[in-house]
Amino acid sequence: MRAICLLPLLGVLGSVALTRAGAPSDFYLHDGDRVVFYGDSITEQRLYTTFVETYVATRFPERQVMFFTSGWGGDRVTGGRGGNIDLRLRRDVFAHRPTVMTIMLGMNDGAYGAFDRGLFDAYRQGYEHIVDSVKRNAPAVRMTLLQPSPFDDVTRPPDVERGYNSVLVRYGRFVAKLAERQGLRVADLNTPVVGALKKARSADPELSTKIIPDRIHPDGAGQLLMAEALLKSWNAPALVTAVEIDGTNGRVVKAEATKVRGVKDGRGIWRWTQEDAALPMPVDLKDPVLALVVTSSDFMQALNQQPLKVTGLRAERYRLLIDLIDVGVFSREQLAEGINLAVLPTPMAKQAHEVHMQTVQRSTAHFTRWRSVEMPLANSWNPKVRHALPDLLAGLEEDEEEVVKHQRTTAQPKMRRYILTPE
């Protein structure tokens, strides 16, 4: 599994407009929630799932939310190699005592061909059975239905008439109607990815083919957009922090989601400290595919805004240091308009990257325990193995819990020292 860390591409993103989303109090996930991601191999990749987990850990470090990924390659609404759907739900969903569940199925159900009424009816009936089963066996679970992510008919010619993605779009319309009928949340993981594919293809036709390399399984860049779509459906806020300082008198005009203290002007060199409430979402914009996707989408505007504005400065250009780390040089006009720290190589971005690495470690530990230990040994012919399995799984779960503790500790924001010095 390839981990992705999110850091800067100032030349492309330095002038991104600064926008805001809903207030953090509106966010769908609450302290103590237990989230199960259910699906096929696209979920099993553990990419959009870990991006969502890292976003929650960095944006809401005070909330303790647990995540479980229960994707299995080849699955349809009836189940697959991991067992039939009722077994899958009982073993891989209900056993985790979820309070929140997402469901994404459909890529395999359409059989990669032209629309077939029989296959669609099986999908419809199977999906309705899943929703009914969850409501019956775990009535308190809050479900979010995910419209299937796309088959890439954009960067390469379609293989079937009208393209296989048109079939998935039709399946997705059913999912949206089912969610409306059942009073559930829905997230469209198809339309925004297709939109980004079209823009990326116009910008770089060859590189755009790497967003969904095999046309089915999005790489990290494509799954970042899938995570964005899900987070948007959950009212995820765009804002990390927002600071505005008046450089004529040192007055703090704005300080949202942060505490700004000790603003001082020492012969034109401005200094202050910040204690933020959150960290930015880490994004490795040195990765060319990821950079292409970000510039072909609204990810930064929608989920990663950390504006710093300093007005009334006298010098033409200033260098920004945070904890003595060189963040960049900016013109007086750029600082007056506002720079987005979330796209820059700040100590906060580095800290957020460490959180994401621990998210990946935790996700890998959970997946290994489930698929490499629990599943192979559960039906062992050796009674001693079956007898020892519960203790073995409990020990592995304790190890995973230790990783979670480190992740949450790492996600706690630190006091940072800012220096803005004339060039």
Residue, then its C-alpha position, 0 to 999 in steps of 0.5 A: m500500500r502506497a502512503i501519500c503525504l500532502l506538502p507544497l506546490l507554491g507556484v501552482l497553489g500559492s494564489v488559491a482563493l481562500t474559502r470556508a465551509g460549515a462550522p466544525s460543530d456541524f461535522y457528521l462524526h462525533d466523539g466516540d463514533r465507530v466507523v466501518f467502511y464496507g465495500d469491494s477491492i476499491t475499499e480494500q485498497r485502504l486509500y480513501t479510508t485512510f485519508v478520511e481517518t487522517y482528516v478527522a484525526t488532524r482536524f478534530p484532534e479532540r475527538q476519539v473516532m475509531f475506523f474499520t475497513s471491511g473491503w474485500g476484492g471482488d465483492r458484489v451486493t451478494g458477497g464474494r470470496g469472503g463469504n455471502i453477504d449475511l456472513r460478511l455483514r455479521r463478521d465484518v460489520f456488526a462485530h465492530r459495533p459500528t455507529v456509522m457505516t459507509i457502503m460502496l458496491g457496484m463496480n463488480d455488479g455490472a460485470y464490466g459490460a453494457f447495461d443488463r436489466g437482470l444484473f441491475d435488478a440483482y444489484r437493486q435487490g441485493y443493495e436493499h437487502i444490505v440496508d434492511s439487514v443493517k437496519r434490522n440488526a444494528p438499528a442505531v447505525r447511521m448509514t452513508l451510501l456511496q455512489p460507485s467510483p468511476f470506471d475510467d472512460v475519460t483518459r482512454p476510449p470506452d470498451v463497451e458502447r457508451g462506456y462502462n461508467s455509464v452503467l455505474v452512473r445508472y447504478g449510482r442514481f439508484v443508490a441516491k434514490l434508495a438513500e432518499r427513500q430510506g432517509l440515509r446520507v449519500a455521497d457521489l464518488n463518481t461525478p467529481v472524479v470524472g470531472a477531475l479526469k476530464k480537466a487532468r486529461s486536458a492538462d496532461p493526457e499521458l499523466s492523467t491515465k495514472i489517476i486510475p491506472d487500470r481504469i478500475h482502482p484509483d491510485g492515491a490521487g484519485q482516492l483523495l477526491m473520493a475521500e473529499a466527496l465523502l467528507k463533503s457529504w459529512n459537512a467537513p469544514a474547509l477551515v484549519t485556522a484563519v489569522e489576520i494581523d494588522g501590520t501597522n499596529g500589531r492588532v490581531v484582526k482575526a484568529e479563528a481556530t487558533k490563539v495568537r499571542g505576543v505580536k511584536d514589531g522589532r525593527g520591521i521584523w514581526r514575531w508572534t506565537q500561535e496555538d492552533a486547534a487543528l492541523p492541515m490535511p497532509v498532501d504530497l504535491k511533489d507527487p506529479v499525479l497528485a499535484l495534477v489531481v489537486t489542480s484539476s479539482d477543488f480539494m484545497q478550496a473545499l477542505n484545506q484552508q489555512p489563511l494567514k493575512v498580514t496587512g499594512l507591511r512596509a517592505e516589498r518582500y518578507r520571509l516567513l519562518i515557523d519554528l525557524i523553518d523557512v516556509g517561503v518568501f512572499s510579496r507585501e501584496q501576497l501577504a495582504e491578500g492572504i497566503n494558504l499555509a496548508v499548501l506550504p512546507t510548514p512544521m504543521a504539515k510535517q506533523a500532519h504527515e506523521v499522523h498520516m503515517q501512523t494512520v496507515q500503520r494502524s490500518t495495515a495492522h488491522f487488515t493484517r490481523w483480520r485477513s492474515v490471522e483471523m480468517p486463515l486460522a478461524n477454521s483451523w483443523n488444529p483445536k489448539v490453534r482455534h483455542a489460542l486464536p481469541d487471545l492472539l487476536a486480543g493481543l494484536e488488537e492491543d498493539e493496534e490500540e497502542v498505534v491509535k494512542h500514538q496517532r492521537t498524541t501526534a495529532q495534538p497541535k503544538m505552539r508555533r513561533y512565527i517570524l516575518t522578516p523583510e528580505 
